[in-house]
Amino acid sequence: MIPEIGHFALLLALVVACVQGSLPMLGAAWNRPSWMAVGQPAALAQMFCVLVSFLALTQAYVVSDFTVLNVVENSHSAKPMLYKVTGVWGNHEGSLLLWVLILTVFGAAVAAFGANLPPTLKARVLSVQAWISIGFLSFCIFTSNPFERVFPPPPDGSDLNPLLQDPGLAFHPPMLYLGYVGFSIAFSFAVAALIEGRVDAAWARWVRPWTLAAWSFLTAGIALGSWWAYYELGWGGWWFWDPVENVSFMPWLLGTALLHSAVVVEKRDALKVWTILLAILTFSLSLLGTFIVRSGLLTSVHAFAVDPERGLYVLALLAIAIGGSLTLFAWRAPALKAGGLFAPISREGGLVLNNLLLATATATVLIGTLYPLFLEALSGERVSVGPPFFNLTFGPLMVPLVALMAVGPLLSWKRADLAGVLGRLKFAFLGSVIVTGAVWAFSYGGPVLAPLAMGLGAWLLLGTLSEWADRVKLFRAPLSESLSRARGLPRAAYGMSLAHAGLAICIFGIVGSTAWKVEEVLVMRPGDSVTVAGYDYRFEGVQGQEGPNYQANRARFMVTRDGQAVAVLEPEKRFYPVTDMPTTEAAIHTTGFADLYAVIGDPAPVSAEDGAKGRGWTVRIYYEPLVSWIWFGSLVMMLGGFLSLSDRRLRVGAPRRRVKAPALAQPAE
Amino acid sequence: MTRKRRRLYIVALGMLSLAVAAALVLTAFEDNLVFFYSPTDLKEKELPEGRLVRIGGLVEEESIQRGADNRVSFVVTDLSNSVPVTYQGILPDLFREGQGVVAQGSLGPDGVFVAREVLARHDENYMPPEVAEALRKSGEWRPAEESAAQ
């Protein structure tokens, strides 16, 4: 009964979305306020329907209702409760439902908090939002219905892929979707503005908080995914330039560009057409990210089983959304009036450069990701594009970007004095030279570029600090004045500093773990010892363990350094009988400056003579310097985003007017 | 500065960055495109020794042999041709006999494929498209049996 209610609610949501997609739009065109007013209640009703539907599916998972096909295929009665709930979105149908839920929540948030939007703009935004809903709801209902029943119901389910039974991955999809879908608001605003034919500073002020929220969530989502890959796959790597990773990274890159160009629209009324285009492209890439992997078009080492039947529907949806919005752009964009002027060397100029570099970097990632697809379509040859390609194309583009990031915030609007700005960065420059020299001396004989890359990270970090110190007049005014200035700085300024500093921390982590990682693969017998990067690992042996829905072999390593105990590492190799799948659980000890990482493999002969007797275990030990800084840096970036979001000037897009209640929820929720 | 001049600067900068990106992409493509060969392709097309390629097919039943120092050898087959493969390292969790596999490496002088990487799958039911394609080409693709076997 409850699954039928869920199914019915989903159909109802589609009907509501159709109403919401037509009446307000027509009302705005024909100037009928009563039609436009339909948008707000419709958006709320739509969200309510999808929420009911989502809860119905969750209920089926929680009580293990094996009359529902989706539950049978992806759940099992012995699964821990956490994974029963997160299993709702651990599969194609459920994750699509989650996508739609988040989409409608964002739509409802615009309806609820957009009280001071001009009525025609609000009506159009809600209608465009409903068009996206229609596409997704019909995809969900007609090709991937999560409520399909099965008769006779099997006694038990076939369980969720054990790799997904993990807290890191459990919350990765919702975060990622909050990011992807958040960009839909920027998209809807862009399309609405194109239809309306007007873009002004107020428009940018409404768009920016949504973009900022989406960007922060996407940052968290990508970081969670990479963290999961790091500890769950047992390869010691955290980024593989795999298509699945790339498609989540591209919207992030372009979303970052959008975030910055929206500032120019807001402050200087320039770059309007470009910002509109960015908003459209960012969401297009999000759609690509949601779908291209699920449709089975791309081969990925992360790939999950897919149904090729859905591919066509997905392609049609992508073609309509991307093609339609770009056509609208080509038709309407020339009508937008160009805004303020600026000199090449100015804050605007810096942001233009930022946008160019980010867009170019996105293009290279896109080429590398889609090239195999095109080549196969054209010549039938199958190729793959590996990490070296991305390192060689993406890497060089990031160097000028990061170098500029320290300079940009110091430039003034309209026209800046470059010599003066560089003068204010002399301490940062000096500091980064010292860091480069120190790292070079410390790691003599290691990779040549690594010290320079660390120096670049230091340049960004110190440059960001200098900018802040400059604003509060640190050491140039009495401390009390600096303090009161620091308190007076808007949160958006702190947000920017935090986000930039977060990236610098990330860079340290990326460089450290790439350049100085030590990897040791060997066969060990209980009692054997091995030294990796100065740490001694003593292998104590392997014990059998029983988990709730798996069996495990748990190994034990005593880690010492110069005779001092450091850690006990207990990696596991698990076996899930229901899905007949083994998984690797790495053991990780972090010192803050490096991770000690151990993985246990299969039993293996120690040497050729031993044969089947005297067996040891395959063991992998990694020493990963600074790797945890990557995720710490991402966290700092995300916090920067949210801090900036909480700035009063941005909250709920109230232009110049004070928002009365600070208790007003942030738009992202 | 006129609006036109400014736009010109921006367009020029855009072109410049695109040109740089294009140059980077082209040079990187030259060395980093990895082509896919099925065991039949390996036999029919002359593959220069030492060139990095990907091969894919099924791991032949009872062909996995574990040696010392984590050396593993197995045979990859598309059911009409097969190629012996050696690999040193830990195999992915889902590597097993009778199932699809993709390996990246190069062909040695003795005709043995030396894998540098054996790619993992995350899903029991997932068949790499290249492998499915290779099996289909050799006329041995039986999707029904494939899903029944799982």
Interface residues (C-beta under 8 A of the other chain):
Chain A: N161 L163 L233 G234 G296 T299 V301 H302 A303 F304 A305 A338 L341 F342 A343 P344 V352 L353 L356 L357 T360 A361 A363 T364 I367 G368 Y371 E381 R382 V383 S384 V385 G386 P388 F389 L392 T393 P396 L397 V521 L522 V523 T579 D580 M581 P582 T583 T584 V599 G601 D602 A604 P605 V606 S607 A608 D610 T618 R620
Chain B: M1 R3 R6 Y9 I10 L13 G14 S17 L18 V20 A21 L24 V25 T27 A28 F29 D31 N32 L33 V34 F35 F36 R54 R66 G67 A68 D69 N70 Q88 G89 I90 L91 D93 L94 Q104 L119 A120 R121 H122 D123 E124 N125 Y126 M127 P128 P129 E130 E133
